[in-house]
């Protein structure tokens, strides 16, 4: 969907849970800060003390399945449909689907073009949407041209279904699609 305040906002990596980025992806370095940042959501990069549950679940699944990031990335890529974060005055993350219609229309046009470009450059066999919002955007953006499209349950703890062994459910969905044996 878009970056979480304790994941990609901190690391620049989609679903960028700190421990996964540091320990499994083996990324290190200084994370830059924007000139203006929200007082409730400062960018502390890899020093962020909070865990992004969605990212921990997603990258944990890949770590369990592939062992190393190198093995995963040999045939896979992860990208956010919308790489921008929107924070409310309270610091709460506002997802793109909750933006006012005029703002949402302009944002989706740019994000759709980004998705088409990524798919054009990488030429994947599959695009696996993570969650219903992503599936809707992928389906509308790519229509019937391009790679096969499937989806898995979003790993967010806000989803009651995701809190019931998300990893197993996601693996079953990927097997049913024929993506994983």
Backbone as a chain_set.jsonl record, in Angstrom:
{"seq": "XXXXXXXXXXXXXXXXXXXXXXXXXXXXXXXXXXXXXXXXXXXXXXXXXXXXXXXXXXXXXXXXXXXXXXXXXXXXXXXXXXXXXXXXXXXXXXXXXXXXXXXXXXXXXXXXXXXXXXXXXXXXXXXXXXXXXXXXXXXXXXXXXXXXXXXXXXXXXXXXXXXXXXXXXXXXXXXXXXXXX", "coords": {"N": [[0.822, -1.178, 0.0], [1.395, 1.565, 1.154], [4.283, 3.13, 2.674], [4.95, 2.054, 6.025], [5.135, 3.735, 9.214], [7.133, 2.727, 10.88], [8.638, 1.113, 9.385], [9.268, 1.088, 6.16], [9.368, 3.882, 6.093], [11.37, 4.402, 7.874], [13.538, 2.966, 6.84], [13.564, 2.917, 4.032], [13.083, 0.65, 2.63], [10.665, -1.469, 1.213], [8.144, -2.723, 3.353], [9.927, -2.533, 5.43], [10.96, -3.616, 8.036], [12.997, -3.131, 10.832], [14.877, -5.073, 12.037], [14.8, -7.108, 10.086], [15.732, -5.766, 7.807], [18.298, -5.017, 8.638], [19.465, -7.459, 9.653], [18.735, -9.656, 7.991], [18.485, -8.763, 5.297], [20.846, -7.516, 5.34], [21.579, -4.815, 5.199], [23.176, -1.738, 5.729], [24.181, 1.415, 7.091], [23.915, 5.007, 7.056], [20.801, 6.494, 7.473], [19.182, 8.97, 5.779], [17.495, 12.032, 6.689], [14.396, 13.766, 6.192], [14.039, 17.295, 5.43], [11.984, 18.373, 6.862], [10.279, 16.836, 9.395], [7.762, 14.798, 10.954], [6.878, 15.465, 14.258], [5.956, 13.418, 15.914], [6.813, 11.183, 14.609], [9.729, 10.734, 14.177], [12.557, 10.261, 12.018], [14.663, 7.729, 12.586], [16.05, 5.804, 11.414], [17.94, 2.83, 11.145], [18.126, 2.672, 13.837], [15.656, 2.763, 14.898], [13.419, 1.975, 17.446], [11.053, 0.59, 17.276], [9.094, -2.144, 16.027], [8.031, -3.218, 12.851], [5.335, -4.93, 12.297], [4.067, -6.045, 10.013], [6.171, -6.092, 8.162], [7.988, -7.712, 9.531], [6.626, -10.121, 9.451], [6.355, -10.571, 6.625], [9.063, -10.483, 5.559], [10.092, -12.423, 7.215], [8.763, -14.724, 6.336], [9.943, -14.99, 3.795], [12.607, -15.311, 4.541], [12.466, -17.743, 5.93], [11.694, -19.424, 3.843], [13.64, -19.077, 1.783], [16.119, -18.832, 2.951], [18.521, -17.147, 2.471], [18.848, -13.661, 1.643], [19.974, -13.228, -0.841], [19.273, -15.527, -2.281], [16.496, -15.236, -2.34], [16.198, -12.773, -3.766], [17.198, -13.471, -6.229], [15.198, -14.237, -7.936], [13.02, -12.655, -7.315], [11.247, -9.633, -6.41], [10.465, -6.793, -4.476], [8.198, -4.2, -4.218], [6.674, -1.131, -3.324], [3.404, -0.108, -4.088], [2.692, 2.53, -3.68], [5.138, 4.634, -2.791], [5.135, 6.618, -0.876], [4.68, 8.26, 2.264], [1.987, 9.248, 4.331], [1.18, 11.286, 6.866], [-1.006, 11.94, 9.508], [-2.032, 14.749, 11.56], [-1.853, 13.768, 14.142], [0.137, 11.926, 13.889], [-0.566, 9.53, 12.986], [-0.568, 7.009, 10.474], [-1.767, 7.633, 7.304], [-3.441, 5.879, 4.926], [-3.274, 5.579, 1.315], [-5.832, 5.116, 0.179], [-7.489, 6.489, 1.834], [-7.186, 9.15, 1.381], [-8.37, 12.419, 0.276], [-10.662, 12.433, -2.528], [-9.767, 13.95, -4.875], [-6.999, 14.291, -4.423], [-6.283, 11.629, -4.207], [-6.828, 10.653, -6.789], [-4.899, 11.954, -8.425], [-2.56, 11.014, -7.185], [-2.825, 8.202, -7.538], [-2.641, 8.07, -10.318], [0.068, 8.715, -10.775], [1.288, 6.644, -9.29], [0.263, 4.398, -10.605], [1.527, 4.671, -13.083], [4.168, 4.36, -12.267], [4.074, 1.667, -11.4], [3.476, 0.382, -13.847], [5.852, 0.99, -15.203], [7.817, -0.344, -13.625], [6.992, -3.007, -14.028], [7.282, -3.183, -16.791], [10.055, -2.842, -17.099], [11.191, -4.907, -15.495], [9.868, -7.2, -16.364], [8.279, -9.368, -15.104], [7.073, -12.733, -14.438], [4.994, -13.071, -12.754], [2.919, -10.907, -10.803], [2.498, -10.386, -7.563], [0.173, -9.269, -5.499], [0.067, -7.738, -2.342], [-2.331, -7.938, -0.277], [-5.746, -6.635, -0.443], [-6.155, -3.955, -1.389], [-3.805, -3.481, -2.882], [-4.112, -5.502, -4.803], [-6.389, -4.606, -6.176], [-5.405, -2.201, -7.284], [-3.274, -3.173, -8.881], [-4.669, -4.877, -10.637], [-6.416, -3.053, -11.933], [-4.53, -1.344, -13.059], [-2.773, -2.891, -14.667], [-4.544, -4.297, -16.176], [-5.49, -6.614, -18.59], [-3.134, -7.118, -19.78], [0.278, -8.167, -19.772], [2.01, -9.64, -16.951], [0.971, -12.599, -15.092], [-1.381, -12.255, -12.457], [-1.741, -12.326, -8.977], [-2.669, -12.69, -5.499], [-1.852, -12.254, -2.016], [-2.792, -12.485, 1.408], [-2.68, -9.482, 3.272], [-0.089, -8.819, 5.61], [-0.681, -7.294, 7.868], [-1.176, -6.534, 11.321], [-3.56, -5.344, 11.85], [-5.444, -6.688, 10.502], [-7.673, -9.142, 11.292], [-7.627, -11.745, 10.187], [-4.981, -12.019, 9.377], [-3.716, -12.319, 11.744], [-3.95, -14.898, 12.426], [-1.902, -17.135, 12.013], [-0.431, -16.01, 9.737], [1.765, -16.528, 7.991], [1.495, -19.245, 7.215], [-0.961, -19.087, 5.884], [-0.328, -17.321, 3.765], [1.614, -18.831, 2.413], [0.03, -20.998, 1.573], [-1.711, -19.664, -0.159], [0.092, -18.842, -2.155], [0.914, -21.337, -3.082], [-1.53, -22.331, -4.064], [-1.9, -20.606, -6.191], [0.077, -21.506, -7.795], [2.564, -20.471, -7.749], [4.456, -21.143, -5.83], [5.854, -24.324, -5.197]], "CA": [[0.0, 0.0, 0.0], [2.352, 2.662, 1.275], [5.213, 2.845, 3.779], [4.569, 2.161, 7.423], [6.018, 4.674, 9.907], [8.233, 2.049, 11.573], [9.236, 0.217, 8.408], [9.879, 1.76, 5.02], [9.645, 5.286, 6.415], [12.65, 4.415, 8.59], [14.618, 2.274, 6.131], [13.497, 3.047, 2.582], [12.843, -0.681, 2.081], [9.265, -1.869, 1.395], [7.934, -3.581, 4.516], [11.288, -2.465, 5.958], [11.141, -3.866, 9.464], [14.401, -2.847, 11.142], [15.709, -6.274, 12.199], [14.879, -7.805, 8.796], [16.6, -4.979, 6.93], [19.67, -5.069, 9.166], [20.005, -8.788, 9.904], [18.519, -10.596, 6.89], [18.89, -8.116, 4.051], [22.237, -7.11, 5.583], [21.789, -3.427, 4.779], [23.716, -0.9, 6.79], [24.504, 2.768, 6.653], [23.157, 6.093, 7.652], [19.539, 6.817, 6.81], [18.98, 10.415, 5.775], [16.233, 12.556, 7.224], [13.855, 14.881, 5.413], [14.232, 18.613, 6.05], [10.877, 18.545, 7.804], [9.707, 15.549, 9.78], [6.689, 14.851, 11.934], [7.401, 15.369, 15.627], [5.576, 12.13, 16.491], [7.393, 10.091, 13.818], [11.07, 11.094, 13.71], [13.309, 9.247, 11.285], [15.851, 7.29, 13.324], [16.677, 4.785, 10.585], [18.139, 1.496, 11.71], [18.057, 2.77, 15.297], [14.25, 2.826, 15.309], [13.186, 0.915, 18.429], [9.772, -0.08, 17.029], [9.079, -3.203, 15.02], [6.94, -3.166, 11.873], [4.851, -6.314, 12.308], [3.844, -6.502, 8.633], [7.48, -6.387, 7.587], [8.554, -8.874, 10.221], [5.945, -11.304, 8.916], [6.666, -10.766, 5.206], [10.462, -10.862, 5.376], [10.273, -13.694, 7.925], [8.321, -15.773, 5.419], [10.964, -15.163, 2.758], [13.81, -15.849, 5.192], [12.214, -19.164, 6.182], [11.578, -20.14, 2.566], [14.804, -18.972, 0.913], [17.364, -18.856, 3.719], [19.279, -15.903, 2.337], [18.271, -12.612, 0.798], [20.493, -13.429, -2.193], [18.44, -16.557, -2.932], [15.181, -14.645, -2.592], [16.248, -11.741, -4.794], [17.595, -14.023, -7.527], [13.995, -14.348, -8.777], [11.908, -11.907, -6.723], [11.431, -8.205, -6.189], [9.383, -6.231, -3.668], [8.052, -2.764, -4.455], [5.415, -0.566, -2.863], [2.606, 0.584, -5.092], [2.853, 3.947, -3.358], [6.291, 4.731, -1.889], [5.032, 7.842, -0.082], [3.987, 8.173, 3.55], [1.096, 10.357, 4.644], [0.951, 11.279, 8.309], [-1.997, 12.882, 10.014], [-1.502, 15.628, 12.609], [-1.583, 12.941, 15.318], [1.233, 11.019, 13.585], [-1.152, 8.3, 12.449], [-0.339, 6.76, 9.059], [-2.98, 7.67, 6.481], [-3.237, 5.094, 3.717], [-3.719, 6.308, 0.121], [-7.267, 4.984, -0.068], [-8.201, 7.402, 2.747], [-6.957, 10.534, 0.961], [-9.505, 13.016, -0.436], [-10.736, 11.923, -3.908], [-8.945, 14.682, -5.842], [-5.606, 13.939, -4.148], [-6.146, 10.204, -4.493], [-6.811, 10.473, -8.247], [-3.579, 12.377, -8.924], [-1.572, 10.086, -6.635], [-2.962, 6.908, -8.199], [-2.128, 8.192, -11.688], [1.527, 8.619, -10.697], [1.648, 5.313, -8.801], [-0.041, 3.455, -11.689], [2.6, 4.79, -14.07], [5.336, 3.731, -11.639], [3.877, 0.215, -11.454], [3.637, -0.04, -15.248], [7.28, 1.087, -15.526], [8.507, -1.449, -12.946], [6.631, -4.252, -14.712], [7.885, -3.125, -18.122], [11.51, -3.012, -16.991], [11.558, -6.203, -14.905], [9.186, -8.269, -17.098], [8.043, -10.531, -14.246], [6.044, -13.706, -14.816], [3.903, -12.864, -11.807], [2.851, -9.798, -9.858], [1.735, -10.834, -6.402], [-0.274, -8.147, -4.679], [-0.013, -8.037, -0.913], [-3.555, -7.315, 0.226], [-6.832, -6.294, -1.362], [-5.927, -2.658, -2.032], [-2.768, -3.671, -3.902], [-4.685, -6.306, -5.881], [-7.266, -3.742, -6.965], [-4.585, -1.273, -8.073], [-2.555, -3.955, -9.894], [-5.639, -5.343, -11.629], [-6.862, -1.908, -12.725], [-3.397, -0.738, -13.764], [-2.211, -3.773, -15.686], [-5.673, -4.853, -16.929], [-5.272, -7.995, -19.019], [-1.83, -7.238, -20.413], [1.398, -8.335, -18.866], [2.204, -10.877, -16.19], [-0.141, -13.134, -14.306], [-1.587, -11.503, -11.225], [-2.333, -13.029, -7.857], [-2.532, -11.919, -4.26], [-1.803, -12.908, -0.72], [-3.319, -11.703, 2.519], [-1.745, -8.5, 3.817], [0.355, -9.286, 6.929], [-0.923, -6.303, 8.916], [-1.872, -6.981, 12.53], [-4.901, -4.741, 11.852], [-6.318, -7.675, 9.873], [-7.854, -10.318, 12.155], [-7.215, -12.968, 9.48], [-3.514, -12.076, 9.355], [-3.244, -12.674, 13.082], [-4.135, -16.342, 12.579], [-0.853, -17.825, 11.257], [-0.328, -15.361, 8.433], [2.761, -17.192, 7.16], [0.891, -20.448, 6.635], [-1.991, -18.666, 4.92], [0.333, -16.764, 2.58], [2.228, -19.949, 1.688], [-1.052, -21.739, 0.924], [-2.185, -18.859, -1.283], [1.102, -18.918, -3.212], [0.848, -22.694, -3.637], [-2.756, -22.427, -4.866], [-1.673, -19.867, -7.432], [1.084, -22.208, -8.583], [3.815, -19.701, -7.677], [5.348, -21.99, -5.047], [5.528, -25.756, -5.231]], "C": [[0.871, 1.248, 0.0], [3.207, 2.39, 2.512], [4.574, 2.968, 5.161], [5.571, 3.038, 8.149], [7.203, 4.031, 10.618], [8.923, 1.029, 10.672], [9.92, 1.019, 7.322], [10.168, 3.241, 5.283], [11.009, 5.4, 7.104], [13.81, 3.909, 7.736], [14.675, 2.517, 4.629], [13.242, 1.727, 1.884], [11.366, -1.026, 2.267], [9.13, -2.903, 2.513], [9.213, -3.636, 5.362], [11.456, -2.571, 7.446], [12.631, -3.854, 9.789], [15.264, -4.104, 11.222], [15.853, -7.024, 10.884], [15.836, -7.081, 7.853], [18.063, -5.126, 7.365], [20.238, -6.49, 9.149], [19.829, -9.768, 8.744], [18.926, -9.987, 5.549], [20.336, -7.635, 4.117], [22.542, -5.712, 5.044], [22.258, -2.621, 5.979], [23.974, 0.484, 6.22], [23.617, 3.782, 7.329], [21.912, 6.362, 6.804], [19.353, 8.321, 6.906], [17.61, 10.796, 6.316], [15.725, 13.665, 6.32], [14.07, 16.199, 6.161], [13.171, 18.861, 7.115], [10.314, 17.163, 8.125], [8.666, 15.73, 10.872], [7.262, 14.63, 13.33], [7.09, 14.025, 16.28], [6.231, 10.94, 15.786], [8.778, 10.469, 13.296], [11.737, 9.921, 12.989], [14.582, 8.943, 12.077], [16.556, 6.151, 12.601], [16.782, 3.443, 11.269], [18.181, 1.497, 13.23], [16.623, 2.848, 15.802], [13.954, 1.671, 16.268], [11.9, 0.115, 18.181], [9.917, -1.137, 15.944], [7.857, -3.025, 14.127], [6.46, -4.602, 11.686], [4.65, -6.841, 10.887], [5.159, -6.905, 7.983], [8.138, -7.587, 8.226], [7.926, -10.156, 9.677], [6.363, -11.579, 7.467], [8.102, -11.24, 5.007], [10.78, -12.156, 6.111], [9.857, -14.879, 7.071], [9.398, -16.053, 4.367], [12.255, -15.745, 3.342], [13.648, -17.341, 5.455], [12.239, -19.972, 4.889], [12.903, -20.197, 1.796], [16.143, -18.997, 1.653], [18.119, -17.548, 3.654], [18.551, -14.917, 1.432], [18.731, -12.796, -0.646], [19.654, -14.459, -2.949], [17.064, -16.003, -3.241], [15.235, -13.696, -3.789], [16.753, -12.237, -6.147], [16.399, -14.056, -8.482], [12.812, -13.526, -8.28], [12.282, -10.447, -6.537], [10.241, -7.718, -5.382], [9.368, -4.728, -3.904], [6.702, -2.317, -3.887], [4.694, 0.073, -4.038], [2.769, 2.085, -4.912], [4.009, 4.077, -2.37], [6.272, 5.967, -0.985], [4.26, 7.601, 1.2], [3.149, 9.426, 3.751], [0.765, 10.28, 6.13], [-0.069, 12.338, 8.679], [-1.357, 13.722, 11.114], [-1.115, 14.84, 13.861], [-0.357, 12.045, 15.126], [0.746, 9.7, 13.017], [-0.88, 8.213, 10.948], [-1.683, 6.807, 8.323], [-2.688, 6.922, 5.192], [-3.829, 5.828, 2.512], [-5.214, 6.23, -0.15], [-8.1, 5.907, 0.821], [-7.961, 8.879, 2.417], [-8.207, 11.087, 0.3], [-9.487, 12.596, -1.908], [-9.836, 12.644, -4.916], [-7.466, 14.328, -5.67], [-5.331, 12.484, -4.522], [-6.03, 9.96, -6.003], [-5.439, 10.828, -8.823], [-2.489, 11.418, -8.44], [-1.626, 8.749, -7.359], [-2.446, 6.965, -9.632], [-0.606, 8.046, -11.699], [1.968, 7.218, -10.266], [1.363, 4.238, -9.854], [1.07, 3.468, -12.73], [3.887, 4.147, -13.534], [5.238, 2.215, -11.719], [4.057, -0.3, -12.884], [5.119, -0.022, -15.654], [8.062, -0.065, -14.899], [8.244, -2.761, -13.674], [7.261, -4.299, -16.107], [9.386, -3.408, -18.072], [11.874, -4.42, -16.517], [10.965, -7.406, -15.644], [8.946, -9.518, -16.248], [6.997, -11.477, -14.845], [4.79, -13.497, -13.988], [4.049, -11.501, -11.137], [1.945, -10.288, -8.744], [1.427, -9.616, -5.547], [-0.356, -8.601, -3.229], [-1.205, -7.253, -0.366], [-4.525, -6.908, -0.87], [-6.641, -4.977, -2.084], [-4.915, -2.812, -3.166], [-3.317, -4.482, -5.075], [-5.576, -5.454, -6.773], [-6.446, -2.81, -7.855], [-3.841, -2.017, -9.183], [-3.504, -4.375, -11.008], [-6.098, -4.2, -12.523], [-5.729, -1.347, -13.588], [-2.897, -1.603, -14.911], [-3.27, -4.387, -16.585], [-5.368, -6.293, -17.322], [-3.918, -8.188, -19.697], [-0.763, -7.496, -19.366], [1.395, -9.644, -18.127], [0.903, -11.375, -15.558], [-0.191, -12.379, -12.991], [-2.245, -12.395, -10.185], [-2.181, -12.181, -6.614], [-2.402, -12.842, -3.065], [-2.4, -11.942, 0.304], [-2.265, -10.709, 2.992], [-1.362, -8.934, 5.232], [0.071, -8.333, 8.089], [-1.628, -6.891, 10.134], [-3.256, -6.345, 12.669], [-5.928, -5.681, 11.218], [-6.468, -8.878, 10.787], [-7.394, -11.615, 11.486], [-5.7, -13.12, 9.498], [-2.942, -12.48, 10.711], [-3.43, -14.162, 13.39], [-3.167, -17.061, 11.631], [-0.757, -17.294, 9.829], [0.615, -16.115, 7.503], [2.18, -18.423, 6.469], [-0.141, -20.077, 5.576], [-1.36, -18.144, 3.634], [0.972, -17.881, 1.756], [1.174, -20.757, 0.939], [-1.572, -20.977, -0.291], [-1.194, -18.928, -2.445], [1.133, -20.303, -3.86], [-0.383, -22.862, -4.513], [-2.632, -21.688, -6.187], [-0.723, -20.616, -8.361], [2.418, -21.48, -8.617], [4.859, -20.506, -6.927], [4.894, -23.422, -5.13], [5.306, -26.26, -3.82]], "O": [[1.055, 1.897, -1.03], [2.882, 1.509, 3.309], [3.77, 3.864, 5.421], [6.736, 3.093, 7.757], [8.179, 4.714, 10.929], [9.693, 0.19, 11.139], [11.006, 1.563, 7.522], [11.128, 3.786, 4.738], [11.714, 6.394, 6.928], [14.94, 4.371, 7.889], [15.728, 2.339, 4.016], [13.189, 1.687, 0.655], [10.852, -0.891, 3.377], [9.919, -3.845, 2.596], [9.533, -4.674, 5.94], [12.047, -1.684, 8.063], [13.429, -4.491, 9.101], [16.285, -4.19, 10.539], [16.935, -7.532, 10.59], [16.653, -7.712, 7.183], [18.948, -5.334, 6.535], [21.358, -6.705, 8.687], [20.686, -10.626, 8.532], [19.627, -10.621, 4.761], [20.969, -7.382, 3.092], [23.62, -5.462, 4.505], [21.784, -2.811, 7.099], [23.981, 0.68, 5.005], [22.695, 3.447, 8.073], [21.98, 6.444, 5.578], [19.367, 8.882, 8.002], [16.696, 9.974, 6.384], [16.513, 14.418, 5.747], [14.26, 16.208, 7.377], [13.44, 19.486, 8.141], [9.922, 16.418, 7.227], [8.698, 16.707, 11.62], [8.046, 13.706, 13.545], [7.865, 13.541, 17.105], [6.209, 9.822, 16.3], [8.979, 10.517, 12.082], [11.507, 8.755, 13.311], [15.46, 9.795, 12.217], [17.536, 5.598, 13.101], [15.832, 2.975, 11.895], [18.264, 0.436, 13.847], [16.397, 2.983, 17.005], [14.21, 0.514, 15.937], [11.686, -0.922, 18.808], [10.764, -1.025, 15.057], [6.77, -2.714, 14.612], [7.105, -5.394, 10.997], [5.029, -7.975, 10.594], [5.242, -7.945, 7.33], [8.775, -8.39, 7.544], [8.617, -11.154, 9.469], [6.69, -12.717, 7.128], [8.342, -12.265, 4.369], [11.648, -12.913, 5.676], [10.516, -15.918, 7.077], [9.72, -17.208, 4.087], [12.912, -16.572, 2.71], [14.576, -18.118, 5.232], [12.757, -21.088, 4.863], [13.25, -21.231, 1.226], [17.19, -19.169, 1.029], [18.334, -16.905, 4.681], [17.751, -15.297, 0.577], [17.964, -12.546, -1.576], [19.36, -14.274, -4.13], [16.518, -16.277, -4.31], [14.424, -13.798, -4.709], [16.732, -11.483, -7.12], [16.566, -13.919, -9.694], [11.701, -13.691, -8.784], [13.456, -10.078, -6.51], [9.121, -8.186, -5.587], [10.399, -4.063, -3.802], [5.713, -3.046, -3.966], [5.315, 0.72, -4.881], [2.96, 2.819, -5.882], [3.874, 3.667, -1.217], [7.294, 6.317, -0.395], [3.3, 6.831, 1.222], [3.558, 10.527, 3.383], [0.144, 9.321, 6.589], [-0.002, 13.48, 8.223], [-0.244, 13.424, 11.549], [-0.165, 15.198, 14.558], [0.139, 11.466, 16.093], [1.544, 8.853, 12.615], [-0.951, 9.215, 10.238], [-2.62, 6.096, 8.687], [-1.782, 7.296, 4.447], [-4.771, 6.607, 2.659], [-5.8, 7.185, -0.659], [-9.294, 6.083, 0.58], [-8.48, 9.758, 3.105], [-9.031, 10.316, -0.192], [-8.413, 12.419, -2.481], [-9.199, 11.986, -5.738], [-6.763, 14.093, -6.653], [-4.283, 12.157, -5.08], [-5.217, 9.144, -6.438], [-4.887, 10.073, -9.624], [-1.596, 11.054, -9.206], [-0.589, 8.217, -7.754], [-1.867, 5.991, -10.112], [-0.055, 7.333, -12.538], [2.92, 6.671, -10.822], [2.125, 3.28, -9.986], [1.504, 2.418, -13.203], [4.602, 3.47, -14.273], [6.212, 1.548, -12.068], [4.724, -1.313, -13.097], [5.581, -0.914, -16.365], [8.882, -0.694, -15.569], [9.168, -3.538, -13.911], [7.721, -5.353, -16.544], [9.915, -4.134, -18.914], [12.769, -5.052, -17.08], [11.502, -8.51, -15.558], [9.365, -10.611, -16.628], [6.155, -11.071, -15.647], [3.673, -13.715, -14.456], [5.159, -11.008, -10.933], [0.768, -10.571, -8.964], [2.321, -9.015, -4.95], [-0.794, -9.714, -2.935], [-1.099, -6.071, -0.04], [-4.179, -6.844, -2.049], [-6.934, -4.883, -3.275], [-5.141, -2.331, -4.276], [-3.013, -4.174, -6.227], [-5.522, -5.571, -7.997], [-6.751, -2.645, -9.036], [-3.786, -1.534, -10.314], [-3.18, -4.244, -12.189], [-6.163, -4.358, -13.742], [-5.958, -0.926, -14.721], [-2.628, -1.101, -16.002], [-2.948, -4.938, -17.638], [-5.023, -7.106, -16.465], [-3.592, -9.29, -20.138], [-0.896, -7.086, -18.213], [0.851, -10.64, -18.602], [-0.105, -10.67, -15.504], [0.833, -11.923, -12.48], [-3.19, -13.126, -10.482], [-1.631, -11.081, -6.666], [-2.776, -14.014, -3.093], [-2.489, -10.737, 0.07], [-1.089, -11.055, 3.102], [-2.228, -9.377, 5.986], [0.555, -8.564, 9.197], [-2.575, -7.664, 9.99], [-4.043, -6.765, 13.517], [-7.133, -5.492, 11.378], [-5.487, -9.577, 11.041], [-6.833, -12.487, 12.149], [-5.19, -14.233, 9.621], [-1.801, -12.933, 10.797], [-3.105, -14.623, 14.485], [-3.572, -17.539, 10.571], [-0.97, -18.019, 8.857], [0.289, -16.318, 6.333], [2.362, -18.608, 5.265], [-0.186, -20.679, 4.503], [-1.806, -18.486, 2.539], [0.88, -17.873, 0.528], [1.396, -21.16, -0.202], [-1.843, -21.574, -1.332], [-1.604, -19.058, -3.599], [1.358, -20.418, -5.065], [-0.305, -23.465, -5.583], [-3.204, -22.109, -7.192], [-0.72, -20.388, -9.57], [3.299, -21.819, -9.407], [6.02, -20.551, -7.334], [3.697, -23.709, -5.133], [5.02, -27.442, -3.625]]}, "num_chains": 1, "name": "protein.A"}
